[in-house]
Amino acid sequence: MMGPSDLSLDMGYPGQKDNPKVKDAIQRVVDACKKAGIASGTHLGSLDDLQYWMGQGMQMITYTYDTHLIINSGRAALSFLKNSE
């Protein structure tokens, strides 16, 4: 399991999980795990990232945070109520 935010910080690109050098480092781990016959994984917060890394061969992914689910649900309800006037 890799933490893309922690990795970006350790690599000197804090918060830049989409930095090409960070993505390349993650891909190298994914490839090494595939070659060794073990699952690679990470924790992601966006569906775009989820789809991308699944396509790159990552097999063990956790998605989103409980607080994000609650916040997003609240925002959707608030938007619905504002637009129902």
C-alpha positions as a Markdown table, in Angstrom:
| # | Residue | x | y | z |
|---|---|---|---|---|
| 1 | Met | 0.0 | 0.0 | 0.0 |
| 2 | Met | 1.3 | 3.4 | -1.0 |
| 3 | Gly | 0.3 | 6.8 | 0.2 |
| 4 | Pro | 0.5 | 9.1 | -2.8 |
| 5 | Ser | 0.4 | 12.2 | -0.7 |
| 6 | Asp | 3.1 | 11.0 | 1.6 |
| 7 | Leu | 5.2 | 9.9 | -1.3 |
| 8 | Ser | 4.9 | 13.3 | -3.0 |
| 9 | Leu | 6.0 | 14.9 | 0.2 |
| 10 | Asp | 9.0 | 12.6 | 0.6 |
| 11 | Met | 10.0 | 13.2 | -3.1 |
| 12 | Gly | 9.9 | 17.0 | -2.6 |
| 13 | Tyr | 6.6 | 17.6 | -4.4 |
| 14 | Pro | 4.3 | 18.2 | -1.5 |
| 15 | Gly | 0.6 | 17.6 | -2.4 |
| 16 | Gln | 1.5 | 17.0 | -6.1 |
| 17 | Lys | 0.3 | 13.4 | -6.4 |
| 18 | Asp | -0.2 | 14.0 | -10.2 |
| 19 | Asn | 3.4 | 15.2 | -10.7 |
| 20 | Pro | 4.9 | 13.0 | -13.5 |
| 21 | Lys | 7.8 | 12.0 | -11.3 |
| 22 | Val | 5.5 | 10.9 | -8.5 |
| 23 | Lys | 3.3 | 9.0 | -10.9 |
| 24 | Asp | 6.3 | 7.4 | -12.4 |
| 25 | Ala | 7.5 | 6.2 | -8.9 |
| 26 | Ile | 4.1 | 4.8 | -8.2 |
| 27 | Gln | 4.1 | 3.0 | -11.5 |
| 28 | Arg | 7.5 | 1.5 | -10.8 |
| 29 | Val | 6.1 | 0.0 | -7.6 |
| 30 | Val | 3.0 | -1.3 | -9.4 |
| 31 | Asp | 5.2 | -2.9 | -12.1 |
| 32 | Ala | 7.6 | -4.5 | -9.5 |
| 33 | Cys | 4.7 | -5.9 | -7.6 |
| 34 | Lys | 3.2 | -7.4 | -10.8 |
| 35 | Lys | 6.5 | -9.0 | -11.6 |
| 36 | Ala | 6.8 | -10.4 | -8.1 |
| 37 | Gly | 3.2 | -11.7 | -8.2 |
| 38 | Ile | 1.9 | -9.5 | -5.3 |
| 39 | Ala | -0.8 | -6.9 | -5.2 |
| 40 | Ser | 0.0 | -3.2 | -5.2 |
| 41 | Gly | -2.3 | -0.7 | -3.6 |
| 42 | Thr | -3.1 | 2.8 | -2.5 |
| 43 | His | -5.8 | 5.0 | -1.0 |
| 44 | Leu | -7.4 | 7.4 | -3.4 |
| 45 | Gly | -9.9 | 10.2 | -3.2 |
| 46 | Ser | -11.1 | 10.6 | -6.7 |
| 47 | Leu | -12.8 | 8.4 | -9.2 |
| 48 | Asp | -10.5 | 9.6 | -12.0 |
| 49 | Asp | -7.5 | 8.5 | -10.0 |
| 50 | Leu | -9.2 | 5.2 | -9.2 |
| 51 | Gln | -9.9 | 4.5 | -12.8 |
| 52 | Tyr | -6.4 | 5.5 | -13.9 |
| 53 | Trp | -4.6 | 3.3 | -11.4 |
| 54 | Met | -6.8 | 0.3 | -12.0 |
| 55 | Gly | -5.9 | 0.7 | -15.7 |
| 56 | Gln | -2.3 | 0.8 | -14.7 |
| 57 | Gly | -2.6 | -2.6 | -13.0 |
| 58 | Met | -3.0 | -1.6 | -9.3 |
| 59 | Gln | -5.1 | -4.2 | -7.6 |
| 60 | Met | -5.8 | -3.2 | -4.0 |
| 61 | Ile | -7.4 | 0.2 | -3.8 |
| 62 | Thr | -9.4 | 1.9 | -1.1 |
| 63 | Tyr | -11.6 | 4.8 | -2.2 |
| 64 | Thr | -12.5 | 8.0 | -0.5 |
| 65 | Tyr | -13.0 | 8.9 | 3.2 |
| 66 | Asp | -16.1 | 8.7 | 5.3 |
| 67 | Thr | -16.0 | 12.5 | 5.8 |
| 68 | His | -16.0 | 13.0 | 2.0 |
| 69 | Leu | -19.0 | 10.8 | 1.6 |
| 70 | Ile | -20.9 | 12.8 | 4.3 |
| 71 | Ile | -19.8 | 16.2 | 2.9 |
| 72 | Asn | -20.7 | 15.3 | -0.7 |
| 73 | Ser | -24.1 | 13.9 | 0.3 |
| 74 | Gly | -24.8 | 17.1 | 2.2 |
| 75 | Arg | -23.8 | 19.3 | -0.7 |
| 76 | Ala | -26.0 | 17.3 | -3.1 |
| 77 | Ala | -29.0 | 17.7 | -0.7 |
| 78 | Leu | -28.3 | 21.4 | -0.3 |
| 79 | Ser | -28.0 | 21.9 | -4.0 |
| 80 | Phe | -31.3 | 20.0 | -4.6 |
| 81 | Leu | -33.1 | 22.1 | -2.0 |
| 82 | Lys | -31.7 | 25.4 | -3.4 |
| 83 | Asn | -32.8 | 24.5 | -6.9 |
| 84 | Ser | -36.3 | 23.4 | -5.8 |
| 85 | Glu | -37.5 | 26.8 | -4.8 |
